[in-house]
Amino acid sequence: MAGIMLIIEELERTVPSLTRWRSTGGRDVDWRLIENELGTPLPTDYRALAESYPTLLIDDFMVVTLPAPARERDFVSGVRETAETLQDLAEVDESHGHVPFPEAGGLLGWGSSLSGDQFYWQVNSSEPESWRIVVSGRNDDWWTFDGGVVEFLVSALGRRIDLPGLPAAFPSESPEVRGIEPQ
């Protein structure tokens, strides 16, 4: 867990505006409920991020969807809606061969943009730490990142990787973050 906290600290250094949304005592998300409903455990870095932060809106563009305590079923419902949309794309051959989880190698959503881009894990193993990130740009740009959600955020928001299909203005030089708690 110490390594996970180091990568979250790196994210906080990369995006200083993030820290104002950090929970001081943990958020106490019911991971058992979420993982039973989804049929898979979720990666440790993502769980640690969700225990520290609410859903995040970055530069009024990217949404990192994180479950909220007592709202876990809403989170699962959102993940299922994303899977249904991906299934619709797969049925008309517009998903570049990607299918939703629980199909083998299927995608499981964790974020989106306000412009229709989607961010997924590719569930290619029973070990969530080995899952990679798949990005589906709204203009049919599909690409992968070998690493977890927090590492992806550090790399993307720190401008260390190219973000094909995403707006050139994202991320800004000093990304602004807002925490979003469910109503």
SEPAMAR-143752 format. One record per residue (C-alpha): residue in three letters; residue number from 1; z, x, y; chain. Coordinates in steps of 0.2 Angstrom, whole numbers, plus 5000, padded with zeros to 4 digits. Layout:
residues N
<res: Ala n: NUM zz: Z xx: X yy: Y chain: A> .
...
END
This chain:
residues 183
<res: Met n: 1 zz: 5000 xx: 5000 yy: 5000 chain: A> .
<res: Ala n: 2 zz: 5003 xx: 5015 yy: 5012 chain: A> .
<res: Gly n: 3 zz: 4984 xx: 5019 yy: 5011 chain: A> .
<res: Ile n: 4 zz: 4980 xx: 5001 yy: 5016 chain: A> .
<res: Met n: 5 zz: 4992 xx: 5001 yy: 5031 chain: A> .
<res: Leu n: 6 zz: 4984 xx: 5018 yy: 5036 chain: A> .
<res: Ile n: 7 zz: 4966 xx: 5009 yy: 5037 chain: A> .
<res: Ile n: 8 zz: 4973 xx: 4994 yy: 5046 chain: A> .
<res: Glu n: 9 zz: 4981 xx: 5007 yy: 5059 chain: A> .
<res: Glu n: 10 zz: 4964 xx: 5015 yy: 5060 chain: A> .
<res: Leu n: 11 zz: 4957 xx: 4998 yy: 5064 chain: A> .
<res: Glu n: 12 zz: 4970 xx: 4995 yy: 5077 chain: A> .
<res: Arg n: 13 zz: 4966 xx: 5012 yy: 5085 chain: A> .
<res: Thr n: 14 zz: 4947 xx: 5008 yy: 5085 chain: A> .
<res: Val n: 15 zz: 4950 xx: 4991 yy: 5093 chain: A> .
<res: Pro n: 16 zz: 4966 xx: 4992 yy: 5103 chain: A> .
<res: Ser n: 17 zz: 4965 xx: 4973 yy: 5109 chain: A> .
<res: Leu n: 18 zz: 4968 xx: 4968 yy: 5091 chain: A> .
<res: Thr n: 19 zz: 4986 xx: 4973 yy: 5091 chain: A> .
<res: Arg n: 20 zz: 4992 xx: 4959 yy: 5103 chain: A> .
<res: Trp n: 21 zz: 4988 xx: 4947 yy: 5089 chain: A> .
<res: Arg n: 22 zz: 4998 xx: 4956 yy: 5075 chain: A> .
<res: Ser n: 23 zz: 5012 xx: 4946 yy: 5067 chain: A> .
<res: Thr n: 24 zz: 5029 xx: 4955 yy: 5067 chain: A> .
<res: Gly n: 25 zz: 5036 xx: 4949 yy: 5051 chain: A> .
<res: Gly n: 26 zz: 5022 xx: 4945 yy: 5040 chain: A> .
<res: Arg n: 27 zz: 5013 xx: 4928 yy: 5038 chain: A> .
<res: Asp n: 28 zz: 5019 xx: 4924 yy: 5020 chain: A> .
<res: Val n: 29 zz: 5002 xx: 4917 yy: 5014 chain: A> .
<res: Asp n: 30 zz: 5002 xx: 4909 yy: 4997 chain: A> .
<res: Trp n: 31 zz: 4990 xx: 4921 yy: 4988 chain: A> .
<res: Arg n: 32 zz: 4994 xx: 4913 yy: 4971 chain: A> .
<res: Leu n: 33 zz: 4987 xx: 4896 yy: 4977 chain: A> .
<res: Ile n: 34 zz: 4972 xx: 4904 yy: 4985 chain: A> .
<res: Glu n: 35 zz: 4968 xx: 4915 yy: 4970 chain: A> .
<res: Asn n: 36 zz: 4970 xx: 4901 yy: 4957 chain: A> .
<res: Glu n: 37 zz: 4959 xx: 4890 yy: 4967 chain: A> .
<res: Leu n: 38 zz: 4946 xx: 4903 yy: 4969 chain: A> .
<res: Gly n: 39 zz: 4947 xx: 4910 yy: 4952 chain: A> .
<res: Thr n: 40 zz: 4949 xx: 4928 yy: 4957 chain: A> .
<res: Pro n: 41 zz: 4961 xx: 4940 yy: 4966 chain: A> .
<res: Leu n: 42 zz: 4956 xx: 4946 yy: 4983 chain: A> .
<res: Pro n: 43 zz: 4955 xx: 4964 yy: 4989 chain: A> .
<res: Thr n: 44 zz: 4972 xx: 4972 yy: 4994 chain: A> .
<res: Asp n: 45 zz: 4965 xx: 4977 yy: 5011 chain: A> .
<res: Tyr n: 46 zz: 4960 xx: 4959 yy: 5015 chain: A> .
<res: Arg n: 47 zz: 4977 xx: 4953 yy: 5010 chain: A> .
<res: Ala n: 48 zz: 4986 xx: 4965 yy: 5020 chain: A> .
<res: Leu n: 49 zz: 4975 xx: 4961 yy: 5035 chain: A> .
<res: Ala n: 50 zz: 4979 xx: 4942 yy: 5033 chain: A> .
<res: Glu n: 51 zz: 4997 xx: 4946 yy: 5031 chain: A> .
<res: Ser n: 52 zz: 4996 xx: 4955 yy: 5048 chain: A> .
<res: Tyr n: 53 zz: 4984 xx: 4944 yy: 5058 chain: A> .
<res: Pro n: 54 zz: 4977 xx: 4926 yy: 5060 chain: A> .
<res: Thr n: 55 zz: 4959 xx: 4923 yy: 5060 chain: A> .
<res: Leu n: 56 zz: 4950 xx: 4934 yy: 5072 chain: A> .
<res: Leu n: 57 zz: 4936 xx: 4931 yy: 5084 chain: A> .
<res: Ile n: 58 zz: 4928 xx: 4948 yy: 5089 chain: A> .
<res: Asp n: 59 zz: 4918 xx: 4949 yy: 5105 chain: A> .
<res: Asp n: 60 zz: 4916 xx: 4930 yy: 5105 chain: A> .
<res: Phe n: 61 zz: 4904 xx: 4933 yy: 5091 chain: A> .
<res: Met n: 62 zz: 4911 xx: 4938 yy: 5074 chain: A> .
<res: Val n: 63 zz: 4924 xx: 4928 yy: 5065 chain: A> .
<res: Val n: 64 zz: 4935 xx: 4936 yy: 5052 chain: A> .
<res: Thr n: 65 zz: 4942 xx: 4921 yy: 5042 chain: A> .
<res: Leu n: 66 zz: 4960 xx: 4924 yy: 5037 chain: A> .
<res: Pro n: 67 zz: 4971 xx: 4912 yy: 5028 chain: A> .
<res: Ala n: 68 zz: 4986 xx: 4904 yy: 5037 chain: A> .
<res: Pro n: 69 zz: 5002 xx: 4900 yy: 5029 chain: A> .
<res: Ala n: 70 zz: 5003 xx: 4881 yy: 5024 chain: A> .
<res: Arg n: 71 zz: 4984 xx: 4880 yy: 5027 chain: A> .
<res: Glu n: 72 zz: 4978 xx: 4890 yy: 5011 chain: A> .
<res: Arg n: 73 zz: 4969 xx: 4875 yy: 5004 chain: A> .
<res: Asp n: 74 zz: 4959 xx: 4874 yy: 5021 chain: A> .
<res: Phe n: 75 zz: 4954 xx: 4892 yy: 5018 chain: A> .
<res: Val n: 76 zz: 4948 xx: 4889 yy: 5001 chain: A> .
<res: Ser n: 77 zz: 4938 xx: 4874 yy: 5007 chain: A> .
<res: Gly n: 78 zz: 4930 xx: 4885 yy: 5019 chain: A> .
<res: Val n: 79 zz: 4925 xx: 4898 yy: 5006 chain: A> .
<res: Arg n: 80 zz: 4918 xx: 4884 yy: 4995 chain: A> .
<res: Glu n: 81 zz: 4908 xx: 4877 yy: 5010 chain: A> .
<res: Thr n: 82 zz: 4900 xx: 4895 yy: 5012 chain: A> .
<res: Ala n: 83 zz: 4896 xx: 4895 yy: 4994 chain: A> .
<res: Glu n: 84 zz: 4887 xx: 4879 yy: 4994 chain: A> .
<res: Thr n: 85 zz: 4877 xx: 4885 yy: 5009 chain: A> .
<res: Leu n: 86 zz: 4872 xx: 4901 yy: 4999 chain: A> .
<res: Gln n: 87 zz: 4868 xx: 4890 yy: 4984 chain: A> .
<res: Asp n: 88 zz: 4856 xx: 4880 yy: 4994 chain: A> .
<res: Leu n: 89 zz: 4848 xx: 4896 yy: 5000 chain: A> .
<res: Ala n: 90 zz: 4847 xx: 4902 yy: 4982 chain: A> .
<res: Glu n: 91 zz: 4839 xx: 4886 yy: 4976 chain: A> .
<res: Val n: 92 zz: 4824 xx: 4888 yy: 4989 chain: A> .
<res: Asp n: 93 zz: 4823 xx: 4907 yy: 4985 chain: A> .
<res: Glu n: 94 zz: 4830 xx: 4912 yy: 5002 chain: A> .
<res: Ser n: 95 zz: 4845 xx: 4922 yy: 4997 chain: A> .
<res: His n: 96 zz: 4836 xx: 4938 yy: 4992 chain: A> .
<res: Gly n: 97 zz: 4842 xx: 4935 yy: 4974 chain: A> .
<res: His n: 98 zz: 4861 xx: 4933 yy: 4979 chain: A> .
<res: Val n: 99 zz: 4870 xx: 4919 yy: 4971 chain: A> .
<res: Pro n: 100 zz: 4888 xx: 4912 yy: 4975 chain: A> .
<res: Phe n: 101 zz: 4903 xx: 4917 yy: 4965 chain: A> .
<res: Pro n: 102 zz: 4908 xx: 4913 yy: 4952 chain: A> .
<res: Glu n: 103 zz: 4891 xx: 4918 yy: 4945 chain: A> .
<res: Ala n: 104 zz: 4890 xx: 4936 yy: 4939 chain: A> .
<res: Gly n: 105 zz: 4888 xx: 4947 yy: 4954 chain: A> .
<res: Gly n: 106 zz: 4890 xx: 4932 yy: 4965 chain: A> .
<res: Leu n: 107 zz: 4895 xx: 4932 yy: 4984 chain: A> .
<res: Leu n: 108 zz: 4912 xx: 4926 yy: 4991 chain: A> .
<res: Gly n: 109 zz: 4913 xx: 4923 yy: 5010 chain: A> .
<res: Trp n: 110 zz: 4926 xx: 4931 yy: 5021 chain: A> .
<res: Gly n: 111 zz: 4918 xx: 4930 yy: 5038 chain: A> .
<res: Ser n: 112 zz: 4903 xx: 4924 yy: 5049 chain: A> .
<res: Ser n: 113 zz: 4896 xx: 4925 yy: 5067 chain: A> .
<res: Leu n: 114 zz: 4895 xx: 4911 yy: 5079 chain: A> .
<res: Ser n: 115 zz: 4876 xx: 4914 yy: 5078 chain: A> .
<res: Gly n: 116 zz: 4875 xx: 4910 yy: 5059 chain: A> .
<res: Asp n: 117 zz: 4877 xx: 4927 yy: 5051 chain: A> .
<res: Gln n: 118 zz: 4888 xx: 4928 yy: 5035 chain: A> .
<res: Phe n: 119 zz: 4899 xx: 4941 yy: 5028 chain: A> .
<res: Tyr n: 120 zz: 4903 xx: 4942 yy: 5010 chain: A> .
<res: Trp n: 121 zz: 4911 xx: 4952 yy: 4996 chain: A> .
<res: Gln n: 122 zz: 4899 xx: 4955 yy: 4981 chain: A> .
<res: Val n: 123 zz: 4911 xx: 4951 yy: 4966 chain: A> .
<res: Asn n: 124 zz: 4903 xx: 4964 yy: 4955 chain: A> .
<res: Ser n: 125 zz: 4919 xx: 4968 yy: 4945 chain: A> .
<res: Ser n: 126 zz: 4935 xx: 4961 yy: 4940 chain: A> .
<res: Glu n: 127 zz: 4943 xx: 4975 yy: 4951 chain: A> .
<res: Pro n: 128 zz: 4942 xx: 4968 yy: 4969 chain: A> .
<res: Glu n: 129 zz: 4945 xx: 4985 yy: 4976 chain: A> .
<res: Ser n: 130 zz: 4927 xx: 4990 yy: 4970 chain: A> .
<res: Trp n: 131 zz: 4918 xx: 4975 yy: 4978 chain: A> .
<res: Arg n: 132 zz: 4906 xx: 4979 yy: 4992 chain: A> .
<res: Ile n: 133 zz: 4901 xx: 4970 yy: 5008 chain: A> .
<res: Val n: 134 zz: 4885 xx: 4960 yy: 5009 chain: A> .
<res: Val n: 135 zz: 4879 xx: 4954 yy: 5026 chain: A> .
<res: Ser n: 136 zz: 4867 xx: 4940 yy: 5028 chain: A> .
<res: Gly n: 137 zz: 4859 xx: 4941 yy: 5046 chain: A> .
<res: Arg n: 138 zz: 4853 xx: 4924 yy: 5053 chain: A> .
<res: Asn n: 139 zz: 4836 xx: 4931 yy: 5054 chain: A> .
<res: Asp n: 140 zz: 4835 xx: 4935 yy: 5035 chain: A> .
<res: Asp n: 141 zz: 4842 xx: 4953 yy: 5037 chain: A> .
<res: Trp n: 142 zz: 4852 xx: 4956 yy: 5021 chain: A> .
<res: Trp n: 143 zz: 4861 xx: 4973 yy: 5018 chain: A> .
<res: Thr n: 144 zz: 4876 xx: 4980 yy: 5010 chain: A> .
<res: Phe n: 145 zz: 4891 xx: 4991 yy: 5014 chain: A> .
<res: Asp n: 146 zz: 4900 xx: 5001 yy: 5001 chain: A> .
<res: Gly n: 147 zz: 4918 xx: 4998 yy: 5006 chain: A> .
<res: Gly n: 148 zz: 4931 xx: 4984 yy: 5009 chain: A> .
<res: Val n: 149 zz: 4933 xx: 4972 yy: 5024 chain: A> .
<res: Val n: 150 zz: 4945 xx: 4983 yy: 5034 chain: A> .
<res: Glu n: 151 zz: 4934 xx: 4999 yy: 5032 chain: A> .
<res: Phe n: 152 zz: 4919 xx: 4988 yy: 5036 chain: A> .
<res: Leu n: 153 zz: 4927 xx: 4983 yy: 5052 chain: A> .
<res: Val n: 154 zz: 4932 xx: 5000 yy: 5057 chain: A> .
<res: Ser n: 155 zz: 4915 xx: 5007 yy: 5054 chain: A> .
<res: Ala n: 156 zz: 4906 xx: 4992 yy: 5063 chain: A> .
<res: Leu n: 157 zz: 4917 xx: 4990 yy: 5077 chain: A> .
<res: Gly n: 158 zz: 4919 xx: 5009 yy: 5080 chain: A> .
<res: Arg n: 159 zz: 4899 xx: 5010 yy: 5080 chain: A> .
<res: Arg n: 160 zz: 4899 xx: 5021 yy: 5065 chain: A> .
<res: Ile n: 161 zz: 4886 xx: 5011 yy: 5056 chain: A> .
<res: Asp n: 162 zz: 4870 xx: 5002 yy: 5060 chain: A> .
<res: Leu n: 163 zz: 4871 xx: 4983 yy: 5059 chain: A> .
<res: Pro n: 164 zz: 4854 xx: 4977 yy: 5055 chain: A> .
<res: Gly n: 165 zz: 4850 xx: 4960 yy: 5061 chain: A> .
<res: Leu n: 166 zz: 4865 xx: 4958 yy: 5072 chain: A> .
<res: Pro n: 167 zz: 4863 xx: 4958 yy: 5091 chain: A> .
<res: Ala n: 168 zz: 4862 xx: 4976 yy: 5099 chain: A> .
<res: Ala n: 169 zz: 4876 xx: 4971 yy: 5111 chain: A> .
<res: Phe n: 170 zz: 4888 xx: 4969 yy: 5096 chain: A> .
<res: Pro n: 171 zz: 4900 xx: 4977 yy: 5096 chain: A> .
<res: Ser n: 172 zz: 4904 xx: 4980 yy: 5114 chain: A> .
<res: Glu n: 173 zz: 4910 xx: 4997 yy: 5119 chain: A> .
<res: Ser n: 174 zz: 4928 xx: 4990 yy: 5119 chain: A> .
<res: Pro n: 175 zz: 4928 xx: 4975 yy: 5108 chain: A> .
<res: Glu n: 176 zz: 4939 xx: 4961 yy: 5113 chain: A> .
<res: Val n: 177 zz: 4949 xx: 4951 yy: 5100 chain: A> .
<res: Arg n: 178 zz: 4956 xx: 4934 yy: 5100 chain: A> .
<res: Gly n: 179 zz: 4968 xx: 4927 yy: 5087 chain: A> .
<res: Ile n: 180 zz: 4964 xx: 4910 yy: 5081 chain: A> .
<res: Glu n: 181 zz: 4978 xx: 4899 yy: 5073 chain: A> .
<res: Pro n: 182 zz: 4972 xx: 4883 yy: 5064 chain: A> .
<res: Gln n: 183 zz: 4976 xx: 4867 yy: 5073 chain: A> .
END
